[in-house]
Amino acid sequence: HGDPTAVGRLVALTTVSNEFRTRQNAMLALKALGACEPVVVHELFAAATSRNRRLAATATEILKHFQERSASRKVIEEAYRARTWGERERKLLEGLF
């Protein structure tokens, strides 16, 4: 699914340390690479539960895209179950499952 170094760099650009457009572009690049590793899913969940609606919409769309592939769906479901979610986050993410 692409060069691991490039994927790692893109994941770093998806974190809250970066501004909206950088995060969004990095998430779209990870989608294009088909990179659905747990660390990617973690950052997509963080963005999908963001109060920035445009960022959340992009992350949710990418998560839905990855959900269409059975191997990616398993990674997403395991990452979701591995974390304790607040009520607001659960409501935002429950549409994925």
N, C-alpha and C positions, 0 to 999 in steps of 0.2 A: 504493500500500500504506500509506496513512495519511500524516499530516503528518510531513515529514522532521524537523522540530524535536522533535516528540513521540517519534518513533522514536529520535532521538539521545539524548534524555533517558532513555528506557527502557534503551537499550544501556548508558549510564553506570551505571545501577542494577544491571546484571547482573555487574559486575566484582567481583573479589575484595576490593575496598575496602568492599563492603557485606556486611551480615549475610545469613544463609541465607534468611530469609523475604522480605526485600526482593529478593534475587536471583531467587528462585523466582517471586514475583509479577510481576516485570518480564519474565521469560522467558514466562510465561503470557500477559501482555498483548501481547508481540511476536507470539506464536503467533496470538492473536485478530486482530491486525492483518494477519497474513499477511506479516510483515516477515522476509524471508529474504535480506538483504543479506550480503555477505562479513563485515562487522564483527559482525553478529549471529551468524553461524555460528561465527566465531572464539570468541566468548564462550560459545556453546553447547558447543563442543568443550572449552573450559576447564572448564565446569561438569560436563560428561559424564565427565571424567577426574578429577573431584574425589574426595577420600577420603570426603567426606560422601555417603553412599549415597542419601539422599533427594534431595539436590540433583542428583546424577548421574542418578538415575532420571527426574526431571522433564526435565532437559536431553535425555536420550536419547529419551524419549517425544516431545518436540517435534521433535528431529531426524528421527525416524522419520515423524512427521506430515508434515514438509516433504519428505521423500524421496518421498512419494506423488505429488508434483507434478513433472513433468519439468523445468520451468524451475528449480525449487528444488533438485532432485536435482543438476543440473549445477553450481550454485553450491556445494553441499556437497562434491561430489566434487573440484572445483577447489581449494577451500579445504583439503581434506584433503591433496591432492597437493602443495600449495604449502609444506607444513611438514614438517620432519623430526621424526618421532615416536619417543619412547623405546619400549622393549619393552612396558612396562606400559600405556602409553597406546594403543599399537597393538592390544593384546589387548582393551582396553576398547571401542575404536571399530570393530574389524573386523566386528562384528555388524551394523553399519549398511550394509555394502556387500556 
